[in-house]
Amino acid sequence: MKKELILELSIYALCVTLAGLLWQKPPILSLCYIVISIFMLNKWHARDDLFFYFVAFVLGPAGEMVAVYFGAWEYAKPLYLIPIWLPILWGMAALFMKKISETLIKSLN
């Protein structure tokens, strides 16, 4: 349980750190996020894990594109309204939230 939580929090910290350090280099940040996604999906690849990842990969950025289009906010260095790495981050974030929630629920029982 403790190992799972440490791994999940480490993935979170790594993703946030990479975003802070590499946002000005979208191709490099995208590559880093692809590598992390491969690791995550290799570790967590049950059918519902894959659905969480890919639904967020599509719907998260779609919603953001609508918001950006209507002027709610804007991104630095977008490819088309959003950065190229954002769909990957949405997928990772969804899977991370699912996994850390499951780990925390297990620890409460």
C-alpha positions as CSV (number, residue, x, y, z in Angstrom):
1,M,0.0,0.0,0.0
2,K,2.7,2.5,1.0
3,K,4.8,1.6,-2.1
4,E,1.8,2.2,-4.3
5,L,1.1,5.6,-2.7
6,I,4.8,6.6,-3.0
7,L,4.8,5.6,-6.7
8,E,1.6,7.5,-7.5
9,L,2.7,10.6,-5.7
10,S,6.1,10.4,-7.5
11,I,4.4,10.3,-10.9
12,Y,2.3,13.3,-9.9
13,A,5.4,15.3,-8.7
14,L,7.3,14.3,-11.8
15,C,4.5,15.5,-14.2
16,V,4.1,18.8,-12.4
17,T,7.9,19.4,-12.3
18,L,8.3,18.6,-16.0
19,A,5.4,21.0,-16.9
20,G,7.1,23.7,-14.9
21,L,10.5,23.1,-16.4
22,L,9.6,22.2,-20.0
23,W,6.5,24.1,-20.9
24,Q,8.5,26.3,-23.3
25,K,9.7,23.1,-25.2
26,P,6.4,21.4,-26.2
27,P,8.0,18.5,-28.2
28,I,10.4,17.6,-25.3
29,L,7.6,17.8,-22.7
30,S,5.3,15.7,-25.0
31,L,8.0,13.1,-25.3
32,C,8.5,13.0,-21.5
33,Y,4.7,12.6,-21.0
34,I,4.6,9.8,-23.6
35,V,7.3,7.9,-21.8
36,I,5.4,8.4,-18.5
37,S,2.1,7.3,-20.1
38,I,3.7,4.2,-21.5
39,F,5.0,3.4,-18.0
40,M,1.6,4.0,-16.4
41,L,-0.3,2.0,-19.0
42,N,2.2,-0.8,-18.7
43,K,1.7,-0.9,-15.0
44,W,-2.1,-0.2,-15.0
45,H,-3.7,-1.7,-18.1
46,A,-7.0,-3.1,-16.9
47,R,-9.9,-2.3,-19.3
48,D,-11.2,0.5,-17.0
49,D,-7.8,2.0,-16.7
50,L,-7.5,2.3,-20.4
51,F,-10.9,3.8,-20.7
52,F,-10.1,6.4,-18.0
53,Y,-6.9,7.4,-19.9
54,F,-8.4,7.6,-23.3
55,V,-11.7,9.3,-22.4
56,A,-9.8,12.0,-20.6
57,F,-7.3,12.2,-23.5
58,V,-10.1,13.1,-25.8
59,L,-12.7,14.9,-23.7
60,G,-10.4,17.0,-21.5
61,P,-8.7,18.8,-24.4
62,A,-11.9,19.1,-26.3
63,G,-13.4,21.0,-23.5
64,E,-10.3,23.2,-23.1
65,M,-10.4,23.9,-26.8
66,V,-13.9,25.2,-26.5
67,A,-13.0,27.4,-23.5
68,V,-9.9,28.8,-25.3
69,Y,-11.9,29.4,-28.5
70,F,-14.4,31.5,-26.5
71,G,-11.7,33.4,-24.7
72,A,-11.9,31.9,-21.2
73,W,-8.1,31.6,-21.2
74,E,-5.2,30.9,-23.5
75,Y,-2.0,28.8,-23.6
76,A,1.5,29.8,-24.4
77,K,2.9,27.9,-27.4
78,P,-0.3,26.2,-28.5
79,L,-0.4,23.9,-31.5
80,Y,-4.1,24.5,-32.2
81,L,-5.6,26.4,-29.3
82,I,-3.9,24.0,-26.8
83,P,-0.4,22.7,-26.3
84,I,0.5,19.4,-28.0
85,W,1.2,17.8,-24.7
86,L,-2.1,18.6,-23.0
87,P,-4.1,15.6,-24.2
88,I,-1.4,13.3,-22.9
89,L,-1.4,15.1,-19.5
90,W,-5.2,14.8,-19.3
91,G,-5.0,11.1,-19.9
92,M,-2.3,10.7,-17.2
93,A,-4.2,12.9,-14.8
94,A,-7.3,10.9,-15.1
95,L,-5.5,7.6,-14.6
96,F,-3.5,9.1,-11.7
97,M,-6.7,10.3,-10.0
98,K,-8.3,6.9,-10.4
99,K,-5.3,5.0,-9.0
100,I,-4.5,7.3,-6.1
101,S,-8.2,7.3,-5.1
102,E,-8.2,3.5,-5.1
103,T,-5.0,3.4,-3.0
104,L,-6.4,5.9,-0.5
105,I,-9.7,4.0,-0.2
106,K,-7.8,0.8,0.4
107,S,-5.8,2.4,3.2
108,L,-9.0,3.5,4.9
109,N,-10.4,0.0,5.0
